[in-house]
């Protein structure tokens, strides 16, 4: 079986995500960009406005925030907490199985940091690890 990969979406006339995905490695693709249920809630604007990132560093910063938010945090950063955060996180973990074995597409440039890479890791992790996260995802501030 082919290894799922990240694909870059395109606005090019005639672009067909499914055809390109099948040509790439024979796997179907899912769009995980905003505003899909799998989109990264951490934005360039918020990262720069907060002073934690610059025009050059924001991609890695928002992907790091996404990874930390889904947990378990390796850096101790808990950027988004509360009921809306918990609902969004539950939505991702509740549908992670849908992503398994599929290429994931986002607008990020190939080779640049992208939250789709985090989703690929989670979706294609050994079943025991993915199941543990989906049944009991760590809450913000909780060490897992």
Buried (B, 14 or more C-beta within 10 A) or exposed (E): EEEBBBBBBEEEEEEEBEEBBBEBBEBEBBBBBEEEEBBBBBBEEBBBEEEBBEEEBBBEBBBBBBBBBBBEBEEEBBBBEEEEBBEBBEEBBEEBEEBBBBBBBBEBEEEEBBBBBBBBEBBBBEEEEBBBBBEEBBEBEEEE
